Amino acid sequence: MLKEIKELIKNRLFNRTKRLREQAFEIHDHVVKIEADTYFIAKAMITDIPEILDVERSVYEGQTPWDRVAFSTELRRKFDRLYLVIRYHDRMLGFIGASFDDRTATAHITNIAVVPDKQNHGIGAYLLKTMIGKAEYIGYKKITLEVRKSNVRAQALYLKMGFEKNGVKAHYYFGDHEDAIDMTLTLGQKD
């Protein structure tokens, strides 16, 4: 009997979180204003992958840390992954991806990039705030991410948004084996 009660409670909590996640993953306002410009935001689709790779190339000096197969795999995982793209006049300017783990109540930013000529215009911060809002809506406890040790500008943005440095993952990145700074944002704490 106790086992049945535990199972019932677990299923109700799981179903509630599942419903919240499904609602959070919806995009209601596709047209958004950031600073003085108007942009279009949408869920990433398989057909967006070539442009996502182009954004990566522009950010990572011609390299694509994630390839077509990796993005394709992520985009097919609609249950626990959310990828968003942002456009200005049909030009993709950036994207963000996150995984959502109900067991740990943690969202993890898997990828975020904004083309160099549009960095420092609030786009990256907007994408990050959007994911933070979705994780908060679901009731998650924290958001994590890794950032290259050399990417001081991104670290400054994350710190400004409330993330804290948790440590270093040595030789984390494929290829150049650069270290990653592990960062966490604790959700649900109002100042």
BASEKE-805948 format. One record per residue (C-alpha): x, y, z; residue number from 0; residue in one letter. Coordinates in nm, 2 decimals, always signed. Last residue first. Example, Ala and Ser with C-alpha at 12.3 -4.5 7.8 and 13.67 -1.06 7.14 Angstrom:
BEGIN
+--------+--------+--------+-----+---+
!     xx !     yy !     zz !   k ! r !
+--------+--------+--------+-----+---+
!  +1.37 !  -0.11 !  +0.71 !   1 ! S !
!  +1.23 !  -0.45 !  +0.78 !   0 ! A !
+--------+--------+--------+-----+---+
END
This chain:
BEGIN
+--------+--------+--------+-----+---+
!     xx !     yy !     zz !   k ! r !
+--------+--------+--------+-----+---+
!  +1.67 !  +3.94 !  -0.33 ! 190 ! D !
!  +1.44 !  +3.67 !  -0.45 ! 189 ! K !
!  +1.57 !  +3.31 !  -0.45 ! 188 ! Q !
!  +1.37 !  +3.08 !  -0.67 ! 187 ! G !
!  +1.66 !  +2.98 !  -0.90 ! 186 ! L !
!  +2.03 !  +2.92 !  -0.82 ! 185 ! T !
!  +2.25 !  +3.01 !  -1.11 ! 184 ! L !
!  +2.55 !  +2.78 !  -1.16 ! 183 ! T !
!  +2.88 !  +2.81 !  -1.34 ! 182 ! M !
!  +3.16 !  +2.57 !  -1.43 ! 181 ! D !
!  +3.45 !  +2.74 !  -1.59 ! 180 ! I !
!  +3.59 !  +2.54 !  -1.88 ! 179 ! A !
!  +3.95 !  +2.45 !  -1.95 ! 178 ! D !
!  +4.08 !  +2.45 !  -2.31 ! 177 ! E !
!  +4.14 !  +2.11 !  -2.46 ! 176 ! H !
!  +4.21 !  +2.27 !  -2.81 ! 175 ! D !
!  +4.01 !  +2.01 !  -3.00 ! 174 ! G !
!  +3.72 !  +1.91 !  -2.77 ! 173 ! F !
!  +3.67 !  +2.14 !  -2.47 ! 172 ! Y !
!  +3.70 !  +2.03 !  -2.11 ! 171 ! Y !
!  +4.08 !  +2.02 !  -2.06 ! 170 ! H !
!  +4.03 !  +2.09 !  -1.69 ! 169 ! A !
!  +3.67 !  +2.15 !  -1.57 ! 168 ! K !
!  +3.71 !  +2.45 !  -1.34 ! 167 ! V !
!  +3.51 !  +2.54 !  -1.03 ! 166 ! G !
!  +3.17 !  +2.66 !  -0.91 ! 165 ! N !
!  +3.16 !  +3.02 !  -1.05 ! 164 ! K !
!  +2.83 !  +3.19 !  -0.97 ! 163 ! E !
!  +2.55 !  +3.29 !  -1.20 ! 162 ! F !
!  +2.36 !  +3.60 !  -1.11 ! 161 ! G !
!  +2.29 !  +3.77 !  -1.44 ! 160 ! M !
!  +2.59 !  +4.00 !  -1.41 ! 159 ! K !
!  +2.81 !  +3.69 !  -1.34 ! 158 ! L !
!  +2.68 !  +3.53 !  -1.67 ! 157 ! Y !
!  +2.75 !  +3.85 !  -1.86 ! 156 ! L !
!  +3.10 !  +3.88 !  -1.72 ! 155 ! A !
!  +3.17 !  +3.51 !  -1.80 ! 154 ! Q !
!  +3.06 !  +3.58 !  -2.16 ! 153 ! A !
!  +3.30 !  +3.87 !  -2.19 ! 152 ! R !
!  +3.59 !  +3.67 !  -2.03 ! 151 ! V !
!  +3.57 !  +3.39 !  -2.28 ! 150 ! N !
!  +3.93 !  +3.26 !  -2.22 ! 149 ! S !
!  +3.82 !  +3.01 !  -1.95 ! 148 ! K !
!  +3.56 !  +2.88 !  -2.19 ! 147 ! R !
!  +3.21 !  +2.87 !  -2.04 ! 146 ! V !
!  +3.02 !  +2.58 !  -1.88 ! 145 ! E !
!  +2.65 !  +2.60 !  -1.78 ! 144 ! L !
!  +2.41 !  +2.53 !  -1.50 ! 143 ! T !
!  +2.06 !  +2.64 !  -1.42 ! 142 ! I !
!  +1.91 !  +2.58 !  -1.08 ! 141 ! K !
!  +1.61 !  +2.48 !  -0.86 ! 140 ! K !
!  +1.35 !  +2.41 !  -1.13 ! 139 ! Y !
!  +0.99 !  +2.51 !  -1.08 ! 138 ! G !
!  +0.87 !  +2.47 !  -1.44 ! 137 ! I !
!  +0.82 !  +2.85 !  -1.47 ! 136 ! Y !
!  +1.16 !  +2.91 !  -1.32 ! 135 ! E !
!  +1.32 !  +2.69 !  -1.59 ! 134 ! A !
!  +1.13 !  +2.88 !  -1.86 ! 133 ! K !
!  +1.23 !  +3.22 !  -1.72 ! 132 ! G !
!  +1.59 !  +3.12 !  -1.71 ! 131 ! I !
!  +1.57 !  +3.01 !  -2.07 ! 130 ! M !
!  +1.42 !  +3.35 !  -2.17 ! 129 ! T !
!  +1.68 !  +3.54 !  -1.96 ! 128 ! K !
!  +1.96 !  +3.36 !  -2.15 ! 127 ! L !
!  +1.81 !  +3.45 !  -2.48 ! 126 ! L !
!  +1.77 !  +3.81 !  -2.38 ! 125 ! Y !
!  +2.12 !  +3.83 !  -2.24 ! 124 ! A !
!  +2.26 !  +3.69 !  -2.56 ! 123 ! G !
!  +2.06 !  +3.95 !  -2.76 ! 122 ! I !
!  +2.14 !  +4.25 !  -2.55 ! 121 ! G !
!  +2.33 !  +4.44 !  -2.81 ! 120 ! H !
!  +2.68 !  +4.35 !  -2.69 ! 119 ! N !
!  +2.72 !  +4.09 !  -2.96 ! 118 ! Q !
!  +2.55 !  +4.17 !  -3.29 ! 117 ! K !
!  +2.86 !  +4.19 !  -3.52 ! 116 ! D !
!  +3.01 !  +3.88 !  -3.35 ! 115 ! P !
!  +2.71 !  +3.65 !  -3.43 ! 114 ! V !
!  +2.54 !  +3.53 !  -3.11 ! 113 ! V !
!  +2.60 !  +3.19 !  -2.95 ! 112 ! A !
!  +2.46 !  +2.98 !  -2.67 ! 111 ! I !
!  +2.50 !  +2.61 !  -2.62 ! 110 ! N !
!  +2.42 !  +2.34 !  -2.37 ! 109 ! T !
!  +2.26 !  +2.56 !  -2.10 ! 108 ! I !
!  +2.17 !  +2.31 !  -1.83 ! 107 ! H !
!  +1.83 !  +2.31 !  -1.66 ! 106 ! A !
!  +1.81 !  +2.15 !  -1.32 ! 105 ! T !
!  +1.52 !  +2.01 !  -1.12 ! 104 ! A !
!  +1.74 !  +1.71 !  -1.04 ! 103 ! T !
!  +1.50 !  +1.44 !  -1.15 ! 102 ! R !
!  +1.32 !  +1.68 !  -1.39 ! 101 ! D !
!  +1.63 !  +1.73 !  -1.61 ! 100 ! D !
!  +1.59 !  +2.00 !  -1.87 !  99 ! F !
!  +1.85 !  +2.04 !  -2.14 !  98 ! S !
!  +1.92 !  +2.38 !  -2.29 !  97 ! A !
!  +1.99 !  +2.54 !  -2.63 !  96 ! G !
!  +2.05 !  +2.90 !  -2.73 !  95 ! I !
!  +2.07 !  +3.06 !  -3.07 !  94 ! F !
!  +2.20 !  +3.37 !  -3.25 !  93 ! G !
!  +2.18 !  +3.62 !  -3.53 !  92 ! L !
!  +1.98 !  +3.42 !  -3.79 !  91 ! M !
!  +1.91 !  +3.66 !  -4.08 !  90 ! R !
!  +1.54 !  +3.66 !  -4.18 !  89 ! D !
!  +1.51 !  +4.04 !  -4.11 !  88 ! H !
!  +1.65 !  +4.00 !  -3.76 !  87 ! Y !
!  +1.64 !  +3.64 !  -3.63 !  86 ! R !
!  +1.66 !  +3.46 !  -3.30 !  85 ! I !
!  +1.68 !  +3.09 !  -3.26 !  84 ! V !
!  +1.56 !  +2.88 !  -2.97 !  83 ! L !
!  +1.66 !  +2.53 !  -2.86 !  82 ! Y !
!  +1.47 !  +2.33 !  -2.60 !  81 ! L !
!  +1.56 !  +1.98 !  -2.48 !  80 ! R !
!  +1.38 !  +1.74 !  -2.25 !  79 ! D !
!  +1.07 !  +1.62 !  -2.44 !  78 ! F !
!  +1.16 !  +1.76 !  -2.78 !  77 ! K !
!  +1.47 !  +1.54 !  -2.82 !  76 ! R !
!  +1.48 !  +1.56 !  -3.20 !  75 ! R !
!  +1.65 !  +1.90 !  -3.18 !  74 ! L !
!  +1.94 !  +1.75 !  -2.97 !  73 ! E !
!  +2.01 !  +1.47 !  -3.21 !  72 ! T !
!  +2.00 !  +1.71 !  -3.51 !  71 ! S !
!  +2.23 !  +1.95 !  -3.33 !  70 ! F !
!  +2.49 !  +1.67 !  -3.26 !  69 ! A !
!  +2.46 !  +1.53 !  -3.62 !  68 ! V !
!  +2.51 !  +1.87 !  -3.78 !  67 ! R !
!  +2.83 !  +1.93 !  -3.58 !  66 ! D !
!  +2.90 !  +2.10 !  -3.25 !  65 ! W !
!  +3.22 !  +2.28 !  -3.19 !  64 ! P !
!  +3.19 !  +2.43 !  -3.54 !  63 ! T !
!  +3.51 !  +2.60 !  -3.64 !  62 ! Q !
!  +3.55 !  +2.90 !  -3.87 !  61 ! G !
!  +3.68 !  +3.13 !  -3.59 !  60 ! E !
!  +3.44 !  +3.02 !  -3.32 !  59 ! Y !
!  +3.18 !  +3.29 !  -3.33 !  58 ! V !
!  +3.13 !  +3.31 !  -3.71 !  57 ! S !
!  +3.16 !  +2.94 !  -3.75 !  56 ! R !
!  +2.90 !  +2.88 !  -3.48 !  55 ! E !
!  +2.65 !  +3.12 !  -3.64 !  54 ! V !
!  +2.70 !  +2.93 !  -3.97 !  53 ! D !
!  +2.64 !  +2.60 !  -3.79 !  52 ! L !
!  +2.31 !  +2.75 !  -3.66 !  51 ! I !
!  +2.23 !  +2.85 !  -4.02 !  50 ! E !
!  +2.29 !  +2.50 !  -4.15 !  49 ! P !
!  +2.08 !  +2.36 !  -3.85 !  48 ! I !
!  +1.77 !  +2.57 !  -3.90 !  47 ! D !
!  +1.60 !  +2.31 !  -4.12 !  46 ! T !
!  +1.61 !  +2.07 !  -3.81 !  45 ! I !
!  +1.40 !  +2.32 !  -3.62 !  44 ! M !
!  +1.49 !  +2.58 !  -3.36 !  43 ! A !
!  +1.20 !  +2.72 !  -3.16 !  42 ! K !
!  +1.13 !  +3.07 !  -3.25 !  41 ! A !
!  +1.23 !  +3.43 !  -3.19 !  40 ! I !
!  +1.18 !  +3.72 !  -3.43 !  39 ! F !
!  +1.36 !  +4.05 !  -3.36 !  38 ! Y !
!  +1.27 !  +4.42 !  -3.32 !  37 ! T !
!  +1.54 !  +4.67 !  -3.25 !  36 ! D !
!  +1.58 !  +4.96 !  -3.00 !  35 ! A !
!  +1.70 !  +4.76 !  -2.70 !  34 ! E !
!  +1.55 !  +4.42 !  -2.75 !  33 ! I !
!  +1.20 !  +4.41 !  -2.88 !  32 ! K !
!  +1.04 !  +4.07 !  -2.94 !  31 ! V !
!  +0.82 !  +3.92 !  -3.21 !  30 ! V !
!  +0.75 !  +3.55 !  -3.15 !  29 ! H !
!  +0.54 !  +3.62 !  -2.85 !  28 ! D !
!  +0.39 !  +3.29 !  -2.74 !  27 ! H !
!  +0.67 !  +3.04 !  -2.76 !  26 ! I !
!  +0.58 !  +2.71 !  -2.60 !  25 ! E !
!  +0.85 !  +2.52 !  -2.41 !  24 ! F !
!  +0.71 !  +2.65 !  -2.08 !  23 ! A !
!  +0.37 !  +2.50 !  -2.14 !  22 ! Q !
!  +0.52 !  +2.16 !  -2.22 !  21 ! E !
!  +0.75 !  +2.19 !  -1.92 !  20 ! R !
!  +0.46 !  +2.28 !  -1.69 !  19 ! L !
!  +0.26 !  +1.98 !  -1.82 !  18 ! R !
!  +0.56 !  +1.75 !  -1.76 !  17 ! K !
!  +0.62 !  +1.89 !  -1.42 !  16 ! T !
!  +0.25 !  +1.82 !  -1.33 !  15 ! R !
!  +0.27 !  +1.47 !  -1.48 !  14 ! N !
!  +0.59 !  +1.39 !  -1.28 !  13 ! F !
!  +0.44 !  +1.52 !  -0.96 !  12 ! L !
!  +0.12 !  +1.32 !  -1.01 !  11 ! R !
!  +0.32 !  +1.01 !  -1.10 !  10 ! N !
!  +0.55 !  +1.04 !  -0.80 !   9 ! K !
!  +0.25 !  +1.08 !  -0.57 !   8 ! I !
!  +0.08 !  +0.78 !  -0.71 !   7 ! L !
!  +0.40 !  +0.57 !  -0.70 !   6 ! E !
!  +0.45 !  +0.66 !  -0.33 !   5 ! K !
!  +0.09 !  +0.57 !  -0.25 !   4 ! I !
!  +0.13 !  +0.24 !  -0.43 !   3 ! E !
!  +0.45 !  +0.16 !  -0.24 !   2 ! K !
!  +0.28 !  +0.24 !  +0.09 !   1 ! L !
!  +0.00 !  +0.00 !  +0.00 !   0 ! M !
+--------+--------+--------+-----+---+
END
